[in-house]
């Protein structure tokens, strides 16, 4: 599985993301249709962020806490995860994804 690094200054450094398995990608596509944008963003971030050994650093139980983090940071990770997973058609459904204020506050 391919990985990439994303700079996340709001979290004090960088984060590594990985490709989804085919099954997890399919689950994301279903979730994106059923839930709000901010839930889909947080789900993909939780699923994609891994440590150096390739193990997830967030669990599905962390999704609600991730939804309370900086929108700018989440969207930066989300966009990179969407790119690495060829989720362009779903990425475009996230509202306000390009218009993030400098303070990181926005509604997604």
Backbone bond lengths (Angstrom), bond angles and torsions (degrees), N, CA, C in turn:
res aa  C-N    CA-C-N  psi(-1)  N-CA   C-N-CA  omega(-1)  CA-C   N-CA-C  phi
1 X - - - 1.443 - - 1.531 108.44 -
2 X 1.304 113.89 132.48 1.464 121.39 -179.42 1.530 109.56 -72.84
3 X 1.333 116.36 144.01 1.464 121.73 174.97 1.523 108.86 -128.92
4 X 1.333 114.68 157.31 1.459 122.47 175.65 1.525 107.90 -142.64
5 X 1.316 115.94 160.28 1.457 122.03 178.75 1.521 109.43 -109.01
6 X 1.330 116.15 138.28 1.459 122.89 179.92 1.523 108.02 -122.76
7 X 1.322 116.29 130.12 1.466 121.09 174.88 1.524 108.69 -73.18
8 X 1.332 116.40 128.31 1.463 121.67 178.79 1.534 107.68 -134.15
9 X 1.339 116.89 79.61 1.465 119.66 -177.18 1.532 112.91 -60.52
10 X 1.333 117.03 -28.66 1.472 120.27 178.83 1.526 111.49 -62.65
11 X 1.315 116.55 -24.75 1.468 121.82 179.61 1.526 112.25 -104.56
12 X 1.334 115.99 6.62 1.456 120.20 174.71 1.516 115.89 86.62
13 X 1.315 119.25 22.28 1.458 119.29 178.16 1.510 113.17 163.93
14 X 1.321 114.97 -129.90 1.450 120.37 -178.43 1.521 110.25 -130.76
15 X 1.310 114.33 164.04 1.464 121.28 -178.71 1.525 107.48 -134.39
16 X 1.300 116.33 145.81 1.465 121.70 178.27 1.526 108.32 -100.11
17 X 1.320 115.96 135.14 1.458 120.55 176.63 1.523 108.66 -121.08
18 X 1.326 115.69 156.96 1.464 120.65 -179.98 1.514 111.06 -132.12
19 X 1.308 114.26 165.37 1.455 121.09 174.60 1.526 109.95 -67.20
20 X 1.314 115.64 151.80 1.462 121.16 174.35 1.525 109.81 -86.17
21 X 1.317 115.43 154.52 1.455 118.79 169.08 1.526 107.49 -72.38
22 X 1.305 116.98 164.56 1.464 120.70 179.12 1.526 110.74 -59.84
23 X 1.332 117.18 -40.23 1.462 120.54 179.72 1.520 111.89 -64.67
24 X 1.334 117.65 -44.14 1.464 120.89 -179.04 1.536 110.57 -69.14
25 X 1.328 117.28 -34.25 1.462 119.67 176.56 1.523 110.11 -63.29
26 X 1.307 117.01 -43.18 1.463 121.59 177.97 1.526 110.42 -61.80
27 X 1.327 117.29 -40.79 1.462 121.11 176.94 1.527 110.50 -62.50
28 X 1.332 117.06 -41.07 1.455 120.02 178.58 1.525 110.78 -61.72
29 X 1.317 116.85 -44.35 1.464 120.57 -179.27 1.531 110.90 -59.54
30 X 1.330 117.66 -40.29 1.465 121.28 177.56 1.530 110.62 -66.78
31 X 1.340 116.51 -44.60 1.465 120.65 179.62 1.524 111.52 -62.26
32 X 1.320 116.47 -39.91 1.464 120.51 -179.13 1.524 111.17 -61.48
33 X 1.321 116.61 -32.42 1.460 120.71 178.45 1.528 112.25 -77.81
34 X 1.327 117.20 -31.28 1.462 121.72 -171.78 1.526 114.68 -92.72
35 X 1.335 117.72 -27.14 1.468 121.71 -172.84 1.519 110.80 -116.63
36 X 1.313 115.44 170.61 1.460 121.18 177.50 1.512 112.13 -68.77
37 X 1.331 114.77 164.09 1.456 121.27 -178.07 1.519 112.91 -56.98
38 X 1.337 117.38 -44.64 1.461 118.66 -175.98 1.519 111.37 -65.68
39 X 1.314 118.76 -32.18 1.466 121.12 176.84 1.527 109.95 -67.73
40 X 1.327 117.35 -44.82 1.468 121.02 179.89 1.529 110.99 -62.47
41 X 1.324 117.00 -40.51 1.459 121.08 177.36 1.519 110.12 -61.44
42 X 1.333 116.98 -51.41 1.467 120.86 -178.61 1.531 111.30 -63.03
43 X 1.330 117.88 -37.76 1.467 120.95 179.58 1.522 110.05 -62.17
44 X 1.342 116.79 -46.93 1.459 119.77 -178.58 1.524 110.97 -65.52
45 X 1.318 117.79 -38.71 1.463 120.91 176.78 1.524 109.60 -61.96
46 X 1.327 117.23 -48.43 1.471 121.22 -179.74 1.523 111.34 -59.64
47 X 1.301 116.45 -39.92 1.465 121.09 -177.33 1.524 112.49 -75.35
48 X 1.322 118.16 -29.51 1.463 121.85 -171.39 1.521 114.90 -92.87
49 X 1.328 118.62 -27.84 1.463 121.06 -174.77 1.521 111.12 -75.92
50 X 1.337 115.42 126.63 1.462 120.89 -177.54 1.527 110.70 -133.85
51 X 1.330 115.51 162.25 1.460 120.88 175.32 1.533 109.31 -88.13
52 X 1.335 116.65 -173.78 1.459 121.38 -177.54 1.523 112.63 -61.56
53 X 1.322 117.00 -27.52 1.468 121.60 -179.65 1.527 112.39 -86.79
54 X 1.340 116.79 -1.03 1.454 120.33 179.61 1.519 114.24 85.95
55 X 1.330 117.06 11.04 1.462 121.43 178.50 1.524 110.26 -90.90
56 X 1.315 116.59 138.12 1.467 120.49 -179.90 1.525 110.79 -58.11
57 X 1.334 115.60 140.74 1.461 119.62 178.03 1.528 111.82 -99.84
58 X 1.322 117.15 -14.32 1.459 122.04 175.81 1.526 108.46 -120.77
59 X 1.317 115.05 145.79 1.461 120.14 174.94 1.527 108.47 -103.21
60 X 1.298 116.21 171.69 1.461 120.22 176.77 1.538 110.29 -63.16
61 X 1.314 117.07 -24.78 1.471 120.76 176.67 1.526 111.94 -69.73
62 X 1.317 117.56 -17.37 1.469 122.05 179.63 1.529 113.11 -84.41
63 X 1.308 118.30 -5.60 1.468 120.82 -175.00 1.518 111.65 -58.18
64 X 1.308 118.74 -46.02 1.468 120.47 -179.17 1.523 111.40 -62.12
65 X 1.325 117.91 -40.28 1.468 120.78 177.75 1.530 110.47 -66.33
66 X 1.327 117.77 -39.15 1.460 120.73 177.73 1.519 111.24 -62.90
67 X 1.315 117.20 -34.31 1.469 120.92 179.57 1.528 111.40 -64.16
68 X 1.318 118.07 -17.89 1.461 122.88 179.12 1.525 112.47 -94.01
69 X 1.330 118.06 -2.68 1.465 122.51 179.44 1.533 110.33 -81.17
70 X 1.304 115.04 172.21 1.463 122.14 179.02 1.522 111.01 -54.21
71 X 1.331 116.08 126.97 1.464 120.60 177.36 1.521 110.88 -62.05
72 X 1.330 117.57 -37.05 1.464 121.01 179.92 1.526 110.40 -60.72
73 X 1.324 117.16 -45.03 1.463 120.81 179.86 1.521 111.10 -65.98
74 X 1.319 117.00 -47.18 1.468 120.10 -179.66 1.520 111.61 -60.90
75 X 1.317 117.09 -43.50 1.455 119.95 -179.08 1.522 112.15 -66.90
76 X 1.324 117.24 -35.42 1.464 120.13 177.57 1.527 109.80 -62.71
77 X 1.329 116.80 -46.63 1.467 121.25 178.80 1.525 109.88 -66.13
78 X 1.331 116.68 -44.34 1.462 121.40 -179.88 1.526 111.70 -57.16
79 X 1.332 116.80 -47.62 1.466 120.01 -178.00 1.525 111.18 -62.19
80 X 1.325 117.04 -40.50 1.466 119.72 178.68 1.529 110.37 -68.06
81 X 1.330 116.93 -40.87 1.471 120.41 177.81 1.522 110.68 -65.48
82 X 1.319 117.46 -38.75 1.466 120.91 177.51 1.523 110.01 -63.90
83 X 1.319 116.68 -39.72 1.462 120.45 -179.94 1.524 111.27 -66.68
84 X 1.317 117.62 -47.44 1.467 120.72 -177.38 1.532 111.15 -64.95
85 X 1.339 116.54 -24.04 1.459 121.52 -179.12 1.526 113.92 -103.84
86 X 1.332 116.60 9.70 1.470 121.41 179.79 1.532 111.87 53.11
87 X 1.316 115.69 49.02 1.464 121.93 -179.76 1.526 111.06 -103.33
88 X 1.302 118.41 30.85 1.454 122.46 -175.68 1.514 113.88 -53.92
89 X 1.318 117.58 -40.67 1.466 119.94 -179.14 1.526 111.28 -66.71
90 X 1.317 118.31 -34.67 1.461 120.81 178.55 1.521 111.38 -81.80
91 X 1.319 116.50 -33.44 1.455 120.73 179.63 1.525 110.60 -59.50
92 X 1.314 117.14 -36.76 1.461 120.44 -177.24 1.521 112.27 -69.16
93 X 1.327 118.33 -13.17 1.454 120.11 179.13 1.526 112.85 -81.60
94 X 1.322 117.41 -13.43 1.462 120.30 -178.95 1.516 109.14 -75.93
95 X 1.311 116.67 119.48 1.460 122.60 -176.40 1.523 111.07 -70.03
96 X 1.326 115.55 146.52 1.469 122.97 173.55 1.518 113.41 58.83
97 X 1.317 118.65 22.18 1.458 120.01 -174.02 1.525 112.90 -68.83
98 X 1.303 118.63 -24.57 1.468 120.65 179.92 1.528 111.73 -98.02
99 X 1.319 117.35 -14.35 1.462 120.67 -174.50 1.514 110.90 -108.13
100 X 1.333 116.45 61.88 1.450 121.33 -179.72 1.513 109.46 -93.63
101 X 1.348 118.54 120.11 1.452 121.13 178.55 1.527 111.99 -60.22
102 X 1.309 117.58 156.35 1.454 122.41 -177.88 1.516 113.11 -58.83
103 X 1.335 118.40 -30.07 1.453 120.20 -179.03 1.524 112.35 -80.08
104 X 1.317 117.02 -0.22 1.465 120.64 176.16 1.511 113.15 83.42
105 X 1.318 118.22 3.50 1.462 119.07 -178.92 1.513 109.96 -96.78
106 X 1.299 115.97 129.38 1.455 121.32 174.56 1.512 108.11 -166.67
107 X 1.289 116.07 165.03 1.449 118.61 173.51 1.508 107.71 -100.34
108 X 1.322 116.04 134.81 1.459 120.53 179.49 1.491 109.47 -120.39
